[in-house]
Amino acid sequence: MMTMEEAQIRSSIIKAMGHPVRLMMIERLKEREHSFSEICSFFNLDKSTVSKHLFVLKESGIVTSQKTGTDMIYRLEVPCLTDFFGCVTAVIENNVRRQRACLGEE
């Protein structure tokens, strides 16, 4: 059984992922590392907002960064994290199946 401390640590990581922009950033970084400029180009947000989202991901240990020239390069520190997305999708699909069954659609 997990301890309260372990649960709090896990919860803080899940909270760091708990924003649509940060989920999208993780998805992009799954493919390959990206520079700050590239990440900014993915979103219609000001640079300070993008920076704040990256800071949250970095503080939680989800991403790391490295300065290259005048830009920061970000990469997903633990790629298996995206396996979690598959699990979330399975929950969504299961919920849809249950709702359809309740409505007599299956």
PEBEL-V226600 format. One record per pair of residues at least 6 apart in sequence whose C-alpha atoms are under 7 Angstrom apart, sorted by the first residue. I is the first residue (numbers start at 1). J is the second residue. D is the distance in Angstrom with one decimal. If there is no record, write none. Layout:
i:I j:J d:D
i:I j:J d:D
This chain:
i:13 j:60 d:5.7
i:16 j:56 d:6.0
i:16 j:57 d:6.0
i:16 j:60 d:6.6
i:17 j:23 d:5.8
i:22 j:53 d:6.2
i:26 j:76 d:6.8
i:29 j:75 d:5.8
i:29 j:76 d:5.5
i:30 j:76 d:6.3
i:30 j:79 d:6.2
i:32 j:75 d:6.9
i:33 j:73 d:6.6
i:33 j:74 d:5.5
i:33 j:75 d:4.4
i:34 j:73 d:5.6
i:34 j:74 d:5.4
i:34 j:75 d:6.6
i:35 j:71 d:6.4
i:35 j:72 d:5.6
i:35 j:73 d:4.2
i:35 j:74 d:5.9
i:36 j:71 d:6.4
i:36 j:72 d:5.5
i:36 j:73 d:6.2
i:36 j:74 d:7.0
i:40 j:47 d:6.4
i:40 j:50 d:6.4
i:57 j:63 d:5.7
i:58 j:64 d:5.7
i:62 j:76 d:6.2
i:62 j:77 d:5.5
i:62 j:78 d:6.5
i:63 j:74 d:6.6
i:63 j:75 d:5.5
i:63 j:76 d:4.5
i:63 j:77 d:4.9
i:64 j:74 d:5.7
i:64 j:75 d:5.6
i:64 j:76 d:6.6
i:64 j:77 d:5.9
i:65 j:72 d:6.2
i:65 j:73 d:5.3
i:65 j:74 d:4.4
i:65 j:75 d:6.4
i:66 j:72 d:5.5
i:66 j:73 d:5.2
i:66 j:74 d:6.7
i:67 j:73 d:6.1
i:100 j:106 d:6.1
